[in-house]
């Protein structure tokens, strides 16, 4: 009963709607000064900076030890992640919706210092040291969703006798997450993880497992069409007239200039490595865990697709769940 009540509380907190959509992405504000003709130039560098930090934020957290659940095992957990972002940067201020008092020119007046999201994850052990997982996540103060999947293979695990008992468990994990619900772009983060851990048993029922890992992530952002002047009506200025026949195009009797303010954001491919330290504490079927992730290098120095002006980031994750 106690386990069911704990799980019900987690599901209720996860399913509760966000209080507001202040952190929904708004790429239309990424525009420079207008030309004399009223045509804006999109700020592609601001877009790349925002995608780099958002991709880092949504990379799958590494909270699990190297040891799998076993081919009969099953694990259900609820995790929350807080990610440091450059809240003083213009690309976060202009690139997010803000509250009800935000204006198009000013953007989000109160960008938080961290980006937070939670996820439900289910993992199932398979034969031959394999473990598969599925996740469903939701950022706070945003209307988007995060879907993900992972596959882990334990190369060394479970030695209990002789000198191999001193060896840590070692596993490799591949994961992918994708952000759903944003109309101006698509964002996918793939990662390859190296995990070292060693369970320390106390009293035969409590297991403390320190975790050390390295995560290599690839951030893949692809832009869609965005209207840089949503405050104006391009079709209204065009004065569109219906086609003269079934094969005739729609004609315009007015000004076509505003159609030039429709832009497509370029694809961005960024590589970012980070380190991870954490631990898992397990008592019978109940478990709690936490992990700290941090950038190994300055993002712009690692990949040419990331412009200067992107700060290093950190991620702090907490989780609780059940394992059978």
Secondary structure as UniProt FT lines:
FT   HELIX           2..15
FT   TURN            22..23
FT   HELIX           27..29
FT   STRAND          31..34
FT   TURN            36..37
FT   STRAND          40..42
FT   HELIX           44..58
FT   TURN            71..72
FT   STRAND          74..84
FT   TURN            87..88
FT   HELIX           90..95
FT   TURN            100..101
FT   TURN            104..106
FT   STRAND          114..126
FT   TURN            127..129
FT   STRAND          130..139
FT   TURN            140..141
FT   STRAND          145..156
FT   HELIX           163..166
FT   STRAND          169..180
FT   STRAND          185..202
FT   TURN            203..205
FT   STRAND          206..223
FT   STRAND          225..227
FT   TURN            228..231
FT   HELIX           234..238
FT   STRAND          240..241
FT   TURN            246..247
FT   STRAND          251..252
FT   HELIX           257..261
FT   STRAND          262..264
FT   STRAND          268..283
FT   TURN            284..285
FT   STRAND          286..295
FT   HELIX           299..302
FT   TURN            304..305
FT   STRAND          314..323
//
